[in-house]
Amino acid sequence: MLVRSSEIGMNSETSHPSVTSKAKRLLDIVGSVIGLTITAIITVPIAIAIQLDNPGPILYSQTRCGLNGQTFRIWKFRSMVTNADKMKHLVTNEAKGNIFKNRNDPRITKVGRFLRRTSLDELPQFWNVLRGEMSLVGTRPPTLDEVSKYEQHHFQRLRVKPGITGEWQANGRSRVEDFEEIVQMDIDYQKKWSVTYDLYLIFKTIRSVLVKDGAY
C-alpha cells in the first residue's frame, strides 16, 4: 500500500509553515547530529543486551506515513520478539480508535521494556531526522494500516513532518489511549507551533523520560 498526497487531497501548498522553516530544519540537523553521537556511544551495550535477552536483529524497521502521506522507513532498537508482527493478532488492543496499545504486551522483551520506558528504543530515529523524513518535534508517525482507516479530519495530522516527540509524547505519552485525543493534540500542536515551542516540547519530553512519566 502506498499513500500518495494526491489521494488524500494534500500537497506542498497545504503543508504547515513548519515544513519550510529554515530555523526548524537547522534545529533538526543540530539535534540529530547530537542524537546520533549519543546513539553511537550506547549502541554496543544496547546491542549486547538485546542479543542476550532475545537473539535476533538489533534494529527494527517499519514503513510509516510522513509529510503529506509520503512513506518512509522508520528505525528503532528492537524491543519485541523477532516475530512480533505475526503475533499482533493474538494481543488485545486496549486503546480506543485507530491506534494499537497494550500495557502488558507479551511480545515486548525484558530489555525492550526498559528501552521503551527510557525511550532509548527511539534513538535510531535521529537518522530519519537527519535525512529529513522526520523532525525532532512533530506528530506521531502512523502505520500504513492506520492511515488506510483514516477519516477525512485525521489527515490534517499529516500536514507536518512526523516527530520523535510531540504534543502527545510530551504531555501524554502512554496515558493517552484515545486516538481522537491524539489527533486533537497533533492539531493543537500545529496551531501553537513555533521554534520556541518546539524547544519547550523537547525539554519537556526529556524531563518526562528522566522521571519515567507516563511510559510503559
C-alpha positions as CSV (number, residue, x, y, z in Angstrom):
1,M,0.0,0.0,0.0
2,L,1.3,3.4,-1.0
3,V,-0.4,6.6,0.4
4,R,0.1,9.4,-2.1
5,S,-0.6,13.1,-1.2
6,S,-2.9,13.3,-4.2
7,E,-5.1,10.5,-2.8
8,I,-5.7,12.5,0.4
9,G,-6.0,15.9,-1.1
10,M,-2.8,17.3,0.2
11,N,0.3,18.9,-1.5
12,S,3.2,21.2,-0.6
13,E,0.9,24.2,-0.7
14,T,-1.3,22.9,2.0
15,S,1.6,21.8,4.3
16,H,2.2,23.6,7.6
17,P,4.6,26.6,7.8
18,S,7.0,24.5,9.9
19,V,7.7,22.4,6.9
20,T,9.6,25.2,5.1
21,S,11.1,26.8,8.3
22,K,14.9,27.0,7.9
23,A,15.2,27.5,11.7
24,K,13.3,24.3,12.4
25,R,15.4,22.4,9.9
26,L,18.6,23.8,11.5
27,L,17.3,22.7,14.9
28,D,16.6,19.2,13.4
29,I,20.1,18.9,11.9
30,V,21.9,20.0,15.1
31,G,19.7,17.8,17.3
32,S,20.1,14.8,15.0
33,V,23.9,15.1,15.0
34,I,23.9,15.2,18.8
35,G,21.4,12.4,19.0
36,L,23.3,10.2,16.6
37,T,26.5,10.8,18.5
38,I,24.8,9.6,21.7
39,T,23.4,6.6,19.8
40,A,26.8,5.6,18.5
41,I,28.2,5.6,22.1
42,I,25.5,3.4,23.5
43,T,24.7,1.1,20.6
44,V,27.2,-1.6,21.6
45,P,25.8,-2.1,25.1
46,I,22.2,-2.0,23.9
47,A,23.0,-4.5,21.1
48,I,24.6,-6.9,23.6
49,A,21.7,-6.6,25.9
50,I,19.2,-7.3,23.1
51,Q,21.1,-10.3,21.9
52,L,21.4,-11.8,25.4
53,D,17.7,-11.3,26.0
54,N,16.3,-12.3,22.7
55,P,18.7,-13.1,19.9
56,G,17.9,-11.5,16.5
57,P,18.2,-8.2,14.7
58,I,19.3,-5.2,16.7
59,L,17.2,-2.8,14.8
60,Y,13.6,-2.9,13.8
61,S,12.2,-1.0,10.8
62,Q,8.7,-0.4,9.6
63,T,7.1,1.6,6.8
64,R,5.3,4.7,8.1
65,C,3.4,7.6,6.6
66,G,5.1,11.0,6.9
67,L,4.5,14.5,5.5
68,N,1.5,14.6,3.1
69,G,1.3,10.9,3.2
70,Q,4.7,10.2,1.8
71,T,6.0,6.8,3.0
72,F,9.4,6.2,4.7
73,R,11.1,3.5,6.7
74,I,11.4,4.3,10.4
75,W,14.2,2.8,12.5
76,K,14.2,1.7,16.2
77,F,16.1,-0.5,18.5
78,R,14.2,-3.8,18.6
79,S,12.1,-4.0,21.7
80,M,9.9,-7.0,20.8
81,V,10.5,-10.7,20.0
82,T,11.6,-11.3,16.4
83,N,8.3,-12.5,15.1
84,A,6.2,-9.8,16.9
85,D,4.3,-8.6,13.8
86,K,3.0,-12.0,13.1
87,M,1.8,-12.3,16.7
88,K,-0.1,-9.0,16.8
89,H,-3.5,-10.6,16.2
90,L,-3.0,-12.5,19.5
91,V,-2.7,-9.3,21.5
92,T,-5.8,-7.4,22.7
93,N,-5.9,-3.7,21.7
94,E,-6.6,-1.7,24.9
95,A,-6.6,1.7,23.0
96,K,-9.7,3.4,21.6
97,G,-9.9,4.1,17.9
98,N,-7.2,3.9,15.2
99,I,-4.2,3.1,17.3
100,F,-2.8,-0.1,18.9
101,K,-1.6,-0.2,22.5
102,N,-1.4,-2.8,25.2
103,R,0.1,-2.1,28.6
104,N,1.3,-5.7,29.1
105,D,2.1,-6.6,25.6
106,P,3.6,-10.1,25.9
107,R,5.7,-9.6,22.7
108,I,7.9,-7.0,24.5
109,T,11.1,-8.4,25.8
110,K,12.6,-7.6,29.2
111,V,15.3,-5.4,27.7
112,G,12.7,-4.0,25.3
113,R,10.5,-2.9,28.2
114,F,13.5,-1.0,29.6
115,L,14.3,0.6,26.3
116,R,10.7,1.7,25.9
117,R,10.4,3.1,29.4
118,T,13.5,5.1,28.9
119,S,12.7,5.9,25.2
120,L,16.1,4.6,24.2
121,D,14.4,2.5,21.5
122,E,13.7,5.7,19.7
123,L,17.3,6.8,19.3
124,P,17.9,5.4,15.7
125,Q,15.1,7.8,14.5
126,F,17.7,10.6,14.7
127,W,18.9,9.1,11.4
128,N,15.3,9.7,10.0
129,V,15.5,13.3,11.2
130,L,18.9,13.9,9.6
131,R,17.5,12.6,6.3
132,G,14.6,15.0,6.5
133,E,12.0,12.3,6.8
134,M,11.1,13.2,10.4
135,S,11.6,16.2,12.7
136,L,12.7,16.3,16.3
137,V,9.1,17.6,17.1
138,G,6.0,16.7,15.1
139,T,3.2,14.3,15.1
140,R,3.3,10.5,15.8
141,P,4.2,8.7,12.5
142,P,1.2,6.4,11.7
143,T,1.5,3.0,10.0
144,L,0.0,2.3,6.6
145,D,-2.7,0.2,8.2
146,E,-3.7,3.1,10.4
147,V,-3.8,5.6,7.6
148,S,-5.9,3.3,5.5
149,K,-8.7,3.6,8.1
150,Y,-8.4,7.4,8.4
151,E,-11.5,9.6,8.2
152,Q,-11.1,12.9,6.4
153,H,-10.3,15.0,9.5
154,H,-7.5,12.6,10.5
155,F,-5.4,13.6,7.5
156,Q,-4.7,17.0,9.0
157,R,-2.1,15.3,11.2
158,L,0.0,14.7,8.0
159,R,0.4,18.4,7.3
160,V,3.6,18.4,9.4
161,K,6.6,16.1,9.5
162,P,6.3,13.2,12.0
163,G,8.5,13.8,15.1
164,I,10.5,11.8,17.5
165,T,8.5,13.7,20.1
166,G,5.5,16.0,20.0
167,E,2.4,17.2,21.9
168,W,1.3,13.7,22.6
169,Q,4.7,12.4,23.9
170,A,5.5,15.5,25.9
171,N,2.1,15.8,27.6
172,G,0.5,12.4,27.5
173,R,2.9,9.6,26.5
174,S,1.3,6.3,27.3
175,R,-1.5,7.7,29.4
176,V,-3.4,8.9,26.3
177,E,-5.1,5.9,24.7
178,D,-7.9,7.5,22.7
179,F,-6.9,8.1,19.1
180,E,-9.2,11.1,18.7
181,E,-7.5,12.7,21.6
182,I,-4.1,12.2,20.0
183,V,-5.4,13.7,16.7
184,Q,-6.6,16.7,18.6
185,M,-3.3,17.1,20.4
186,D,-1.5,16.9,17.0
187,I,-3.8,19.6,15.5
188,D,-3.3,21.8,18.6
189,Y,0.5,21.5,18.1
190,Q,0.1,22.8,14.5
191,K,-1.8,25.8,15.9
192,K,0.7,26.6,18.6
193,W,3.8,25.8,16.6
194,S,7.0,27.9,16.7
195,V,10.7,27.0,17.1
196,T,10.5,28.2,20.7
197,Y,7.5,25.9,21.3
198,D,9.5,23.0,19.7
199,L,12.3,23.7,22.2
200,Y,9.8,23.7,25.0
201,L,8.4,20.3,24.0
202,I,11.9,18.9,23.6
203,F,12.9,19.8,27.1
204,K,9.5,18.7,28.5
205,T,10.0,15.3,26.8
206,I,13.5,15.0,28.3
207,R,12.0,15.7,31.7
208,S,9.2,13.1,31.2
209,V,11.7,10.5,30.1
210,L,14.0,11.1,33.1
211,V,11.2,10.8,35.6
212,K,9.6,8.0,33.5
213,D,6.3,9.9,33.4
214,G,3.5,8.0,31.6
215,A,5.7,5.5,29.9
216,Y,5.2,1.7,29.7
